[in-house]
Amino acid sequence: MGEEVFIPITMFAALFGVFYLYITARNKERLSMIEKGADASMFSTKRKYYAMTLKLGMLLVGISLGILIGSFIDEYTTLPEEVGYFSMIFLFGGTALIINALMEKKESKE
């Protein structure tokens, strides 16, 4: 078997190990807190799942706008290709995340 096969196997094994340790440590911590008399309801979180999908969606739209504007910059200016693409991707992706943070802040005030 080639040596290049061991790299992905090792990577996935390491990721699995990290997640396994995280979950087991969290479970042990919660069990010990319950044994000491902590209220179990503190572990249930009311997450807004749409907030994560909105953030991811806005980030992807920002990145795609960055690629589009980077393409225009590459075509119509003398700016190097890499500079145009990367600067616009980061600019629009970051702007989308900032807008999302402002939207979440406004929603938490209400």
Legacy VTK file of the C-alpha trace (Angstrom):
# vtk DataFile Version 3.0
C-alpha trace
ASCII
DATASET POLYDATA
POINTS 110 float
0.000 0.000 0.000
1.313 3.473 -0.883
2.349 5.970 1.720
-0.056 8.599 0.356
-3.001 6.522 1.611
-1.922 6.886 5.232
-2.357 10.665 5.279
-6.173 10.715 4.779
-6.603 7.714 7.066
-4.595 9.431 9.799
-6.499 12.691 9.306
-9.901 11.016 9.652
-8.722 8.981 12.636
-7.487 12.138 14.348
-10.772 13.959 13.672
-12.749 11.003 14.985
-10.542 10.889 18.089
-11.016 14.575 18.811
-14.806 14.387 18.444
-14.963 11.214 20.524
-12.938 12.776 23.336
-15.041 15.937 23.221
-18.327 14.055 23.461
-17.188 11.682 26.212
-15.659 14.492 28.279
-18.827 16.566 27.941
-20.948 13.580 28.953
-18.790 12.855 32.021
-18.883 16.512 33.044
-22.644 16.655 32.764
-23.102 13.441 34.707
-20.868 14.676 37.533
-22.761 17.981 37.680
-26.080 16.136 37.885
-24.700 13.907 40.657
-23.702 17.027 42.617
-27.260 18.331 42.382
-27.198 20.646 39.374
-30.452 21.094 37.516
-30.478 19.030 34.304
-32.497 21.689 32.479
-29.411 23.904 32.255
-28.017 21.563 29.596
-30.875 22.048 27.168
-30.175 24.986 24.911
-32.720 26.789 22.834
-30.799 27.187 19.634
-32.062 28.982 16.634
-31.052 26.642 13.855
-32.133 29.105 11.202
-29.516 31.559 12.486
-26.655 29.244 11.501
-28.115 28.552 8.075
-28.698 32.269 7.565
-25.087 33.009 8.503
-23.756 30.309 6.196
-26.050 31.428 3.382
-24.999 35.044 3.722
-21.336 34.045 3.773
-21.707 31.960 0.619
-23.589 34.763 -1.156
-20.846 37.191 -0.112
-18.143 34.862 -1.411
-19.953 34.389 -4.714
-20.358 38.159 -5.092
-16.657 38.498 -4.341
-15.798 36.022 -7.077
-18.084 37.847 -9.512
-16.656 41.295 -8.737
-13.124 39.828 -8.753
-13.819 38.555 -12.252
-14.847 42.051 -13.350
-11.744 43.543 -11.753
-9.555 40.961 -13.492
-11.182 41.655 -16.841
-11.376 45.454 -16.812
-8.371 46.622 -14.739
-4.640 46.070 -14.725
-4.751 44.748 -11.156
-3.204 41.270 -10.845
-5.697 38.405 -10.974
-4.924 37.006 -7.516
-5.259 40.372 -5.814
-8.622 41.068 -7.413
-10.145 37.713 -6.578
-8.856 37.289 -3.041
-9.510 40.866 -1.965
-13.087 40.791 -3.238
-13.819 37.362 -1.759
-12.619 38.461 1.671
-14.277 41.873 1.385
-17.710 40.573 0.458
-17.514 37.486 2.694
-16.549 39.628 5.678
-19.230 42.181 4.860
-21.846 39.424 4.784
-20.733 38.196 8.221
-20.816 41.736 9.640
-24.334 42.277 8.285
-25.376 38.952 9.808
-23.930 39.948 13.192
-25.821 43.242 13.075
-29.028 41.397 12.199
-28.551 38.980 15.129
-27.800 41.874 17.489
-30.951 43.672 16.390
-32.985 40.491 16.827
-31.630 39.858 20.327
-32.710 43.353 21.417
-36.296 42.647 20.402
LINES 1 111
110 0 1 2 3 4 5 6 7 8 9 10 11 12 13 14 15 16 17 18 19 20 21 22 23 24 25 26 27 28 29 30 31 32 33 34 35 36 37 38 39 40 41 42 43 44 45 46 47 48 49 50 51 52 53 54 55 56 57 58 59 60 61 62 63 64 65 66 67 68 69 70 71 72 73 74 75 76 77 78 79 80 81 82 83 84 85 86 87 88 89 90 91 92 93 94 95 96 97 98 99 100 101 102 103 104 105 106 107 108 109
